[in-house]
Amino acid sequence: MNTAELLVKCLENEGVKYIFGLPGEENLAVLEALRNSPIEFITTRHEQGAAFMADVYGRLTGKAGVCLSTLGPGATNLMTGVADANLDGAPLVAITGQVGTDRMHIESHQYLDLVAMFAPVTKWNKQIVRPSIVPEVVRKAFKQAQQEKPGAVHIDLPENIAGMPADGVSLHINTKETQYASYASFNDASTLISRATNPLLLVGNGAIRDNASDALTEFATRLNIPVVNTFMGKGVISYTHPLSLWTVGLQQRDYISCGFDNTDLVICVGYDLVEYSPKKWNPNGEIPIVHVSTAPAEIDSSYIPKVEVVGNMTDSLNELLRRSDRTHKEEPHAVALRDDIRADYEQYATDTEFPIKPQKLIYDLRQVMEPNDIAISDVGAHKMWMARHYHCERPNTCLISNGFAAMGIAIPGAIAAKLVYPDRNIVAVTGDGGFMMNCQELETALRAKTPFVTIIFHDGGYGLIEWKQEAQYDRASFIKFTNPDFVKLAESMGLKGYRISTTEEFVPTLKEAMAQDVPAVIDCPIDYRENTRFSQKSGDLSCPI
């Protein structure tokens, strides 16, 4: 057995099912070792796509997704997806090939110090310098990647070390111990919750990672506290729940801003500052905060909790529910916002204008998708509309990258989602800008037999930047481009391609696309004049509470 074979044995021990990546001269020994492994290697068309697949796999399963590249340009291509996983809290293990240790002291072809390069975008990384340390490096990598807050780690394997004889065995995977919050924090937090007149729950992705959805719903229902979720916290409470005020996080005022204006306590559950800056909802740092999470609060002048309840979130919420008394409190003011929020959403149900409005397209998408189906949003103007208008009944059914927020994630992410949930409908929602960044992975999707639907919001430009330019300078520049014929492009890959020519065509076309046994692409001309209209409307927003 050589080092590469020992590495693969250790990956098998960690329960790895897939490795996403590209072959290269410096990772040949690893690829050879995978030939006789139950781990399936999925050859991608770009290393960034491989990292995004591992990223989304980790976010959906809680187990580290694994991606592989060669050295130099292969490793630099990998970095964007690795950074995305790290900032979004998705467990990921990146493995890179490297020149032999006998070439590292001199200027050498394609050599970069990858350990130094990946250090700023990972939780931990290490180069394997001798065969005997492989079991320890792999075990530590997966432990670091998967423990709270999850993120990316990196293993660098020089080619001469990979081929050396190795003698070792995989390490035992110890059971993770559950940690519980202190009684003192329960007492202090429950006192604040009981005394609050208009409390608000702000829930982030951490509550989903800690499987606290049921406890959160019970807590909110019994104590009659309205709930808002971040982009990455969608589905933590069903959007149909009467206390759900849907999603917060747009960079301008919306109905839910009124709730923060009138609250006297925000209970943050699994909230990560990277998802939505507290300076947006607590600019002066004056709103009292209770922090409920598996990790202590980050330092921010607008986020200084009165109490930190740090431990298993289900246990914490159940204990806070038991200790809090809100039986004699009046209806929280923020509940009154729900009627306006719902009316704003429903007004697009019968809209037939074309090009299709983003609100209408997303409304119709929601009507077709089943509760367990998964939508993965790319990054751009459409992400703002997906965050505001695509609502979820269950956790992890709408994935939005809002930590690193990297364009190009939707199509590779959809491949990973289909591998994890082959019986669900998966839809990648992307702009034409994001589509062209990783559309080559549609060939990977066809080869991997992962049929899903890609919906392109087609406007011929970088719509989100245009939106921001117009808001700041009253004009836009350098954002327009041309596109290929998306239908012909899809068909040239052996996929199904569709183009929407009327708003009424979208629903039947989507249903037909979902029924295909190959990936499908739907080209949807979009009316992004709605961006400016929304900004004008939000600027004139009059709070109903």
Secondary structure, DSSP 8 states (H G I E B T S, - for coil): -BHHHHHHHHHHHTT--EEEE---GGGHHHHHHHTTSSSEEEE-SSHHHHHHHHHHHHHHHSS-EEEEE-SHHHHHHHHHHHHHHHHHT--EEEEEEE--GGGTTS--TT---HHHHHGGGSSEEEE--SGGGHHHHHHHHHHHHHSSS--EEEEEEEHHHHTSB-----------------HHHHHHHHHHHHH-SSEEEEE-HHHHHTT-HHHHHHHHHHHT--EEE-GGGTTSS-TTSTTEEEE---SS--HHHHHHHH-SEEEEES--TTTS-HHHH-TTS-S-EEEEESS----BTTB--SEEEES-HHHHHHHHHHH---TT----GGGGHHHHHHHHHHTTTT---SSB-HHHHHHHHHHHS-TT-EEEE-SSHHHHHHHHH---SSTTSEEE--SS--TT-HHHHHHHHHHH-TTS-EEEEEEHHHHHHHTTHHHHHHHTT---EEEEEE-SB-HHHHHHHHHHHSS--S-B-----HHHHHHHTT-EEEE--SGGGHHHHHHHHHT-SS-EEEEEEB-THHHHHHHHHHHT-----
